[in-house]
Amino acid sequence: MKERQAIQRIVIVGGGTAGWMAAAAFAKVLGPRYAVHLVESEEIGTIGVGEATVPHLRRFNDLLGIDEVEFVRHVQGTFKLGIQFRDWGRIGDSYIHGFGKLGHDIGPLAFHQFWIKAQLKGIARPLNDYSINTAAAVLGKFMPSSSDAPANSPLADIHYAYHFDAGLYARYLRGYAEQRGVRRTEGKIAHVHLHPERGDVTAVQLENGTRIEGDLFVDCSGFRGLLIEQALHTGYEDYTRWLFCDRAVAMGCARVGPPTPYTRVSARAAGWQWRIPLQNRTGNGYVYSSRHISDDEAVAKLRVSLDGAPLGEPRLLRFTPGRRRKFWNRNVVALGLASGFLEPLESTSIFLIQSGIARLLAVMPWNDFSPVVQDEYNAQLAFEIERIRDFLILHYHAIQRDDTPLWRECARMEIPQHLTHRIRLFMDSGLIFYECNEMFAELSWVQVMIGQNLMPRGYHPLVDQISDAELTQLVGGVAQVIDSCVEVMPPHQTFIDRRCPALPG
Ligand SMILES: Cc1cc2nc3c(=O)[nH]c(=O)nc-3n(C[C@H](O)[C@H](O)[C@H](O)COP(=O)(O)OP(=O)(O)OC[C@H]3O[C@@H](n4cnc5c(N)ncnc54)[C@H](O)[C@@H]3O)c2cc1C
């Protein structure tokens, strides 16, 4: 049998959200068998955006054993029940893609099947009225699941995520990781050493000459992809033919009014604008296509649309939507922006860091790097990203507005085959099938398709087994239960004030 060399030294390059999430998870899970060393450069800094998350992050924090109240207080956090989409579909439309459940499934039939028939008969309320997340969000209410509520009550199962200051999150995780033995070196990497025969990375060298050797390198160096691209030339799959937005301008403003328990994303002439409420400020950004608007115009549009006094100067960011051809190449695993970036519409980037870490831990190399394991890792992540990509394309393509060149191009573009099939199946019979490893489950697709006016022509035949009177009773009853649950929920601001006000900055 071939002599296998123990892998002991893990070097993480970069101390943004990706670097410190990886460091914290390794420190917690791997134990003393591995030595974890993180290198970051304060001079280069971090990207400084990434304020909206998805519910999966709670699993990551739970894995680390992080106390939620302490965490929210440290990161200026607020709670997120979903994303409100304004002016997508048609100008004037508004819908929420909420996390969590929708209505009440009956046997094998999802609730939305009954809703489709009720809608076709004109007896349904808007879909958002049947989910506790979306109904509470529009009223500015929030609470986590209540252990006092009966098990079948919507109040017993509330799914939520956070809005937070990404810089504070990275700082919080840094404290966590350093306390658990992760070593940190400050400095700018000037050179990456490759093995002369094998071609894998052997060490990174700082400007001051310090050389840091490792067995496994985790590239969290941001868009530049210092190891995965600049050293290993892994290559990039460019998705700009479907995702036209390639720039963003970000700018904070003073908070006006209580924080909404949702992210708002409003479609604009050449892209879309985010609004993310934190405890101490509101984060804003215009994500746009550089073919359809200039940087100066985008900055001007963002400035005039802020709902509070601007804080600081606008920051311009450029990106190419896409992903690395391989996320794991030789002895380098790329996480975060170094591994690629789609765009922030559905707040999926931090989730993908988490997913990359979880998948890496599941196959952690102990002795040697097995090509078959690397292939599996790369295939799993590629699948996950491609399905998220398709979900994002859906938002742009399922659009009825034709007021600007961007939206006309989006409506006309050729979309990936898998997405075409999903849309056709849904339009035909309201069916969506979840494929293992997908991030967004059926309900996310249902909410966005219906939110953007893709109304199915038909529904599952078993729905006809109940009479019209029973159908009326079912949809009416579900809406009534949701209404009464939302009634008892506190305003989001009140919940924060009572449970987790931010620590004085
Ligand atoms: C416009 C925009 C909006 C976004 N919004 C969201 C959102 O709402 N939700 C979400 O989940 N994600 C969002 N993201 C993505 C999110 O910002 C990133 O996924 C996240 O911040 C992780 O970044 P990172 O750690 O990979 O890179 P960075 O934050 O760029 O960190 C890179 C690190 O590498 C270090 N480094 C680089 N070169 C060197 C060198 N030569 N020597 C030493 N150190 C080096 C830097 O100092 C830094 O520490 C958004 C991204 C963009 C562009």
Ligand as a Chemical Component Dictionary entry (heavy atoms), coordinates in Angstrom:
data_LIG
# 
_chem_comp.id                   LIG 
_chem_comp.type                 NON-POLYMER 
_chem_comp.pdbx_formal_charge   0 
_chem_comp.three_letter_code    LIG 
# 
loop_
_chem_comp_atom.comp_id 
_chem_comp_atom.atom_id 
_chem_comp_atom.alt_atom_id 
_chem_comp_atom.type_symbol 
_chem_comp_atom.charge 
_chem_comp_atom.model_Cartn_x 
_chem_comp_atom.model_Cartn_y 
_chem_comp_atom.model_Cartn_z 
_chem_comp_atom.pdbx_ordinal 
LIG C1  C1  C 0 -22.497 43.729 -3.471 1  
LIG C2  C2  C 0 -22.422 42.520 -2.608 2  
LIG C3  C3  C 0 -23.433 42.282 -1.677 3  
LIG C4  C4  C 0 -23.405 41.125 -0.904 4  
LIG N1  N1  N 0 -24.429 40.865 -0.034 5  
LIG C5  C5  C 0 -24.473 39.668 0.593  6  
LIG C6  C6  C 0 -25.556 39.324 1.444  7  
LIG O1  O1  O 0 -26.463 40.117 1.687  8  
LIG N2  N2  N 0 -25.562 38.095 1.999  9  
LIG C7  C7  C 0 -24.569 37.182 1.780  10 
LIG O2  O2  O 0 -24.660 36.054 2.257  11 
LIG N3  N3  N 0 -23.496 37.522 1.055  12 
LIG C8  C8  C 0 -23.427 38.719 0.455  13 
LIG N4  N4  N 0 -22.341 39.038 -0.301 14 
LIG C9  C9  C 0 -21.197 38.142 -0.313 15 
LIG C10 C10 C 0 -20.396 38.333 0.974  16 
LIG O3  O3  O 0 -19.965 39.667 1.072  17 
LIG C11 C11 C 0 -19.185 37.404 0.988  18 
LIG O4  O4  O 0 -19.573 36.103 0.682  19 
LIG C12 C12 C 0 -18.565 37.375 2.356  20 
LIG O5  O5  O 0 -18.314 38.653 2.826  21 
LIG C13 C13 C 0 -17.269 36.592 2.323  22 
LIG O6  O6  O 0 -16.244 37.326 1.753  23 
LIG P1  P1  P 0 -14.810 36.658 1.767  24 
LIG O7  O7  O 0 -14.412 36.381 3.169  25 
LIG O8  O8  O 0 -14.808 35.555 0.801  26 
LIG O9  O9  O 0 -13.872 37.812 1.129  27 
LIG P2  P2  P 0 -13.334 39.185 1.739  28 
LIG O10 O10 O 0 -14.256 39.798 2.712  29 
LIG O11 O11 O 0 -12.935 39.999 0.543  30 
LIG O12 O12 O 0 -12.011 38.770 2.530  31 
LIG C14 C14 C 0 -10.808 38.486 1.874  32 
LIG C15 C15 C 0 -9.701  38.361 2.906  33 
LIG O13 O13 O 0 -8.508  37.970 2.250  34 
LIG C16 C16 C 0 -7.443  38.790 2.682  35 
LIG N5  N5  N 0 -6.432  38.872 1.630  36 
LIG C17 C17 C 0 -6.611  39.076 0.308  37 
LIG N6  N6  N 0 -5.421  39.127 -0.314 38 
LIG C18 C18 C 0 -4.474  38.938 0.634  39 
LIG C19 C19 C 0 -3.052  38.915 0.624  40 
LIG N7  N7  N 0 -2.342  39.095 -0.489 41 
LIG N8  N8  N 0 -2.406  38.713 1.787  42 
LIG C20 C20 C 0 -3.107  38.521 2.957  43 
LIG N9  N9  N 0 -4.444  38.562 3.028  44 
LIG C21 C21 C 0 -5.111  38.760 1.872  45 
LIG C22 C22 C 0 -8.118  40.136 2.964  46 
LIG O14 O14 O 0 -7.344  40.945 3.796  47 
LIG C23 C23 C 0 -9.399  39.655 3.644  48 
LIG O15 O15 O 0 -9.124  39.387 5.008  49 
LIG C24 C24 C 0 -22.332 40.213 -1.044 50 
LIG C25 C25 C 0 -21.294 40.486 -1.934 51 
LIG C26 C26 C 0 -21.341 41.618 -2.728 52 
LIG C27 C27 C 0 -20.230 41.876 -3.707 53 
# 
loop_
_chem_comp_bond.comp_id 
_chem_comp_bond.atom_id_1 
_chem_comp_bond.atom_id_2 
_chem_comp_bond.value_order 
_chem_comp_bond.pdbx_ordinal 
LIG C1  C2  SING 1  
LIG C2  C3  SING 2  
LIG C2  C26 DOUB 3  
LIG C3  C4  DOUB 4  
LIG C4  N1  SING 5  
LIG C4  C24 SING 6  
LIG N1  C5  DOUB 7  
LIG C5  C6  SING 8  
LIG C5  C8  SING 9  
LIG C6  O1  DOUB 10 
LIG C6  N2  SING 11 
LIG N2  C7  SING 12 
LIG C7  O2  DOUB 13 
LIG C7  N3  SING 14 
LIG N3  C8  DOUB 15 
LIG C8  N4  SING 16 
LIG N4  C9  SING 17 
LIG N4  C24 SING 18 
LIG C9  C10 SING 19 
LIG C10 O3  SING 20 
LIG C10 C11 SING 21 
LIG C11 O4  SING 22 
LIG C11 C12 SING 23 
LIG C12 O5  SING 24 
LIG C12 C13 SING 25 
LIG C13 O6  SING 26 
LIG O6  P1  SING 27 
LIG P1  O7  DOUB 28 
LIG P1  O8  SING 29 
LIG P1  O9  SING 30 
LIG O9  P2  SING 31 
LIG P2  O10 DOUB 32 
LIG P2  O11 SING 33 
LIG P2  O12 SING 34 
LIG O12 C14 SING 35 
LIG C14 C15 SING 36 
LIG C15 O13 SING 37 
LIG C15 C23 SING 38 
LIG O13 C16 SING 39 
LIG C16 N5  SING 40 
LIG C16 C22 SING 41 
LIG N5  C17 SING 42 
LIG N5  C21 SING 43 
LIG C17 N6  DOUB 44 
LIG N6  C18 SING 45 
LIG C18 C19 SING 46 
LIG C18 C21 DOUB 47 
LIG C19 N7  SING 48 
LIG C19 N8  DOUB 49 
LIG N8  C20 SING 50 
LIG C20 N9  DOUB 51 
LIG N9  C21 SING 52 
LIG C22 O14 SING 53 
LIG C22 C23 SING 54 
LIG C23 O15 SING 55 
LIG C24 C25 DOUB 56 
LIG C25 C26 SING 57 
LIG C26 C27 SING 58 
# 
